[in-house]
Each structure stands twice: as structure tokens, then as C-alpha cells.
Amino acid sequence: MTLRLGFGVSGPLGQRWFEAARTRALIEGALHGGVAHFDTAPFYFDAERRLGDALRKLGRNEVFVSTKTGTRRKGHRLIKDFSDVGIRADVDQSLRALGRDRLDLLYLHGPTSTEIDACMPTLRLLKREGKVERIGVCGEGEPLRRAIGAGCDAIMGPYNIIDRRHERIFVEAKAKAVMTVAIAPLAQGLLDRRFFPPHDLADIWRMARAGLRPRYRKKAIAAAREAIGPAPVAEAALGFVFADPNIDFVMTTTTKPGHLARSLAAARGSIEPLLYARLKNVALDPPFDGA
Ligand SMILES: NC(=O)c1ccc[n+]([C@@H]2O[C@H](COP(=O)([O-])OP(=O)(O)OC[C@H]3O[C@@H](n4cnc5c(N)ncnc54)[C@H](OP(=O)(O)O)[C@@H]3O)[C@@H](O)[C@H]2O)c1
């Protein structure tokens, strides 16, 4: 059974302090569970190489892999670079790290609408050269809409119980047969009432990420947790996103095999109608107006 669940090889999964064997076991678990769509990026430390190695060793090089361009590590900083030279360098590095001769999907990572327009000739050329099969934009707000108009094959943007800004953009994308990928379906883990306390380094990483760049209002998180009630968070939060017919793939990630199992269960089932109605009615304060 092909799942609409995607697995992100990002965050701790590419970092030196998180053993490569653990990353491989999670990738293997996702594959065995039916996941056939993975996402990664060159700036997720060693993630691309770990994903490429795992897929090769497991004999699963045919699965769909997306990666990104436009953000690069320079020392401890992340810099943006949407130049023709920068994109080509990223693509060549990703092909080497993943051990592939073509990228299934290359996203521009967080571009402005103007940057999308400026990058399109290079992206189209990369498709003609056979290095990239599909092009897309991963971001937020108006650039996602611009990506649809510019002729991209895919868009990737946040969508969850408390962040519904992109609902209409996903509708517009579907109407134009553009692939839609929802990220942050668990609001980066914050929808789980057991978000605290930390038990290991990966938990500390998760908390630091949420603390350094807060994206959600505390009131909204509390309202969503209350609406989820005793239901397992993955089944509720992922189920909510799976229930939207305009979302092709729901991209999540985890460092824990137990959490992966819950995400797989959510992908195989469907959300209970009363729970869905409760989650739909979570009051967004202020209401999102659709980006
Ligand atoms: N969010 C972004 O800014 C962004 C940007 C570009 C691309 N992406 C792509 O989207 C993927 C998804 O990332 P995301 O962080 O946005 O996804 P998310 O699904 O909203 O959150 C993932 C977090 O939720 C926790 N989690 C996972 N399963 C859980 C469960 N069953 N119960 C409780 N907590 C659970 C994980 O922590 P544990 O490790 O503790 O399970 C993880 O830190 C990334 O891997 C990446 O490929 C994301």
C-alpha cells in the first residue's frame, strides 16, 4: 500500500551526535511501513549522504527523494544563495551525496516571489539536462502561490490544526495538478502534551528549535491540545492533515521508532469524524486569512 506519509531526514537525523545507525534504522522502519517519499536537504548536515547510503544498502534506490537548494551552511551560519552557480553547485553536491544521477524533486528553499522568477530558467535547464525531474518551492505565503503560476511541479508548505494559512493555496495547486506537500503537521511536535520534559539530546534539540523560532501562539497550542484530548497526537494531528483532499503528501519526521509507528498507523487509518469536527473548530486567534 503506497502511503501519503513522507519521512523527512532532517534535524537530528543528519547530525554527528545522532548515530548514523539510528538514522538508518528509522529510514528502514519507514520503508517497511510503506513510506516511499523522503525529503532531505544539503544543509541538514550529513542527512543526504545518510539517506543515500541507507536506500542503496537496503536496495530501495527507486523511492522518491526530494531535496532543496538556496540555503547553504557557511561556518555556523546559514546563508541564502539562489544564483545560477549556487543552484548548480547544490545540485551536483546532492547528486553525489545521495548517490543518484537524477533528483526526483528539487525545491527552492524559502525564496521570495522575485527569486522564484529569477531561478526558473536555471531550474528548467536542469530539467532539460536530466539532472532534475521536478522542480518546486518550499516556503510560506505568497511565494507558494507564485510557484504555481511560475510552472513549478510541487509546493511544500506548513499545514496543521493551528496553521491553516495555506489551505487555499493547496486548493489552487491541486486545481493545476501541482503536487502538494504539507510540512509541520505536528506543529514541530508542539501538539503533543508530552512535549516536555526532555529525555535525550534529540528532545533538547526539538525544544531548542521550538524555543529559538517560536511559530505558534501558546493559546492556539493549548486549544489544539484540548481538542485532541485523549486521542494519540499522531493519529489526531496527522489524521487532520490527511483528511484534506488537497494535500498529496504529509511530511513528518521523528527520532523515535515508537513515534514513527504512530505516524504509520495514522497514515493507514482515517480520523474519527467527531474528532475531526472538534479539530476543525479549534478557534484560530486571530483567524488566519489565507496567505
Ligand atoms: N518545519 C520546517 O521548517 C521544515 C522546512 C522544510 C522542510 N521540512 C520537512 O518537513 C519534515 C517534517 O518536519 P517538521 O518538523 O515540520 O514536522 P512535524 O511532523 O510537525 O514535527 C516533527 C516533530 O514532532 C515530533 N514527533 C514526531 N512524531 C511524533 C509523535 N508520534 N508524537 C509526538 N511527537 C512526535 C518529533 O520529535 P521526536 O523526534 O521526539 O519524535 C519531531 O521533532 C522535515 O523532516 C523536513 O523534511 C520542514
The ligand as a MOL file (V3000), in Angstrom:
LIG
                    3D

  0  0  0     0  0            999 V3000
M  V30 BEGIN CTAB
M  V30 COUNTS 48 52 0 0 0
M  V30 BEGIN ATOM
M  V30 1 N 9.3130 22.5960 9.6310 0
M  V30 2 C 10.1220 23.1620 8.7670 0
M  V30 3 O 10.5470 24.3030 8.9430 0
M  V30 4 C 10.5070 22.4240 7.5050 0
M  V30 5 C 11.0410 23.1500 6.4500 0
M  V30 6 C 11.3500 22.4870 5.2800 0
M  V30 7 C 11.1350 21.1450 5.1670 0
M  V30 8 N 10.6380 20.4200 6.2020 0 CHG=1
M  V30 9 C 10.4640 18.9920 6.0340 0
M  V30 10 O 9.3440 18.5500 6.7500 0
M  V30 11 C 9.7160 17.4500 7.5900 0
M  V30 12 C 8.8210 17.4640 8.7960 0
M  V30 13 O 9.3210 18.3570 9.7460 0
M  V30 14 P 8.5090 19.1140 10.8150 0
M  V30 15 O 9.3840 19.3210 11.9690 0
M  V30 16 O 7.9080 20.2800 10.1800 0 CHG=-1
M  V30 17 O 7.3720 18.0120 11.1610 0
M  V30 18 P 6.3560 17.7740 12.3290 0
M  V30 19 O 5.7750 16.4780 11.9870 0
M  V30 20 O 5.4370 18.9190 12.5500 0
M  V30 21 O 7.2220 17.6780 13.6730 0
M  V30 22 C 8.2160 16.7440 13.8700 0
M  V30 23 C 8.4960 16.7210 15.3670 0
M  V30 24 O 7.4090 16.0970 16.0340 0
M  V30 25 C 7.8550 15.0920 16.9100 0
M  V30 26 N 7.0340 13.8950 16.6980 0
M  V30 27 C 7.0320 13.0830 15.6280 0
M  V30 28 N 6.1440 12.0810 15.7700 0
M  V30 29 C 5.5840 12.2740 16.9830 0
M  V30 30 C 4.5860 11.5630 17.7180 0
M  V30 31 N 4.0160 10.4700 17.2360 0
M  V30 32 N 4.2380 12.0360 18.9330 0
M  V30 33 C 4.8110 13.1320 19.4330 0
M  V30 34 N 5.7730 13.8550 18.7880 0
M  V30 35 C 6.1470 13.4270 17.5750 0
M  V30 36 C 9.2850 14.8130 16.5480 0
M  V30 37 O 10.0520 14.7060 17.7170 0
M  V30 38 P 10.6330 13.2840 18.1800 0
M  V30 39 O 11.9220 13.1390 17.4600 0
M  V30 40 O 10.7570 13.4170 19.6430 0
M  V30 41 O 9.6280 12.2410 17.7660 0
M  V30 42 C 9.7380 15.9630 15.6630 0
M  V30 43 O 10.6720 16.8170 16.2960 0
M  V30 44 C 11.1900 17.6730 7.8780 0
M  V30 45 O 11.8100 16.4870 8.2430 0
M  V30 46 C 11.6670 18.2170 6.5680 0
M  V30 47 O 11.9480 17.1250 5.6970 0
M  V30 48 C 10.2940 21.0470 7.3680 0
M  V30 END ATOM
M  V30 BEGIN BOND
M  V30 1 1 1 2
M  V30 2 2 2 3
M  V30 3 1 2 4
M  V30 4 1 4 5
M  V30 5 2 4 48
M  V30 6 2 5 6
M  V30 7 1 6 7
M  V30 8 2 7 8
M  V30 9 1 8 9
M  V30 10 1 8 48
M  V30 11 1 9 10
M  V30 12 1 9 46
M  V30 13 1 10 11
M  V30 14 1 11 12
M  V30 15 1 11 44
M  V30 16 1 12 13
M  V30 17 1 13 14
M  V30 18 2 14 15
M  V30 19 1 14 16
M  V30 20 1 14 17
M  V30 21 1 17 18
M  V30 22 2 18 19
M  V30 23 1 18 20
M  V30 24 1 18 21
M  V30 25 1 21 22
M  V30 26 1 22 23
M  V30 27 1 23 24
M  V30 28 1 23 42
M  V30 29 1 24 25
M  V30 30 1 25 26
M  V30 31 1 25 36
M  V30 32 1 26 27
M  V30 33 1 26 35
M  V30 34 2 27 28
M  V30 35 1 28 29
M  V30 36 1 29 30
M  V30 37 2 29 35
M  V30 38 1 30 31
M  V30 39 2 30 32
M  V30 40 1 32 33
M  V30 41 2 33 34
M  V30 42 1 34 35
M  V30 43 1 36 37
M  V30 44 1 36 42
M  V30 45 1 37 38
M  V30 46 2 38 39
M  V30 47 1 38 40
M  V30 48 1 38 41
M  V30 49 1 42 43
M  V30 50 1 44 45
M  V30 51 1 44 46
M  V30 52 1 46 47
M  V30 END BOND
M  V30 END CTAB
M  END
